[in-house]
């Protein structure tokens, strides 16, 4: 039987990215992994993931959760760094 860890390890996303998708979309982690895994394979999907992570950081900052906002910005920057301009957004 596959565990959640196995699924994360097989994914092209990092755990922090999956958690950010789950947080942004208000969905379970496994559902976020499935959704993110399908999105990460297209330029449009990568941009959407980048926007989700960045938007969640903005929400955290506005609500006073600056520590988590900084973490999400690092996750966003690492994601964009890994996928280059296909993950950049305006």
N, C-alpha and C positions, 0 to 999 in steps of 0.2 A: 504494500500500500504506500502511496506517495504521501509525504507529509507536506505541510505548508512550506517548510524550509526547502524541501526538494523542489517544489514548484518555483519558489523564489530563485533558487540556484539555477534552474533551467531557463529562467526568464532573461530577456535582454535588458531588463530594468534592474536598478538597485533597490534594495529594500526600502530606503528612505523615499525614493520616488514613488514606489507603490503605496506607501503609507500616506504620502502627500495627496495622491489621487483619491484614495479612500476618504481622507479628511475633506477634501474639496467637494467630492461628489456625494458624501454622506452614505457611503456604501461599505459593505464588508471588505476586508483585505483581499480575500480570494477573488471576489468580483472585480475589485480594482486591478488586481494582477491580470485577470483575463482581459479586461477592457484596455488596460495600458499596453499589454503585450500585442494586442491587435493594432493599436494606434502607433506604436513605436516603429513600425515597419513602413510608414509612409511619411513624406515630408509634412503633409497637412496634419497628420496625427502627432508627429513630434512637436510641431508648433502648438498644437492644442495642449499637450502635456506641459510644455514650458509655460503657457499662459495660465494653466490651472495652478501650477506650483507658485508662480509669481503672484497670482491673484490671492491665493491663500495667505501668502506672506503679508500682503497689503492688509487683508482683513485682520490678521493677528496684530499687526502694528496699530491699526486703528482702534482695536479693542484693548490695547495696553499690554499685549503679550509679546513684548519686544524680544525676549529670549528666543521664543519659538519662531518669530518672524525672521530673526537673523539666521537661525538654522535652516529655514525654508529657502532663504535667499542663497545660502551656500549650496543647498541641494539643487536649486535652479541653475546656479552658475556652473556647477559640476555637470549637470545634464546638458546644458548648452555647450560646454567645453567638449563633452564626449561626442555630440552629434553635429557640431559645427553649425554652419549657417542654415542648414535645413531645420534647425530647432529654434532659430532666432525669430523674434516677433518684434513688433513696433511698440 
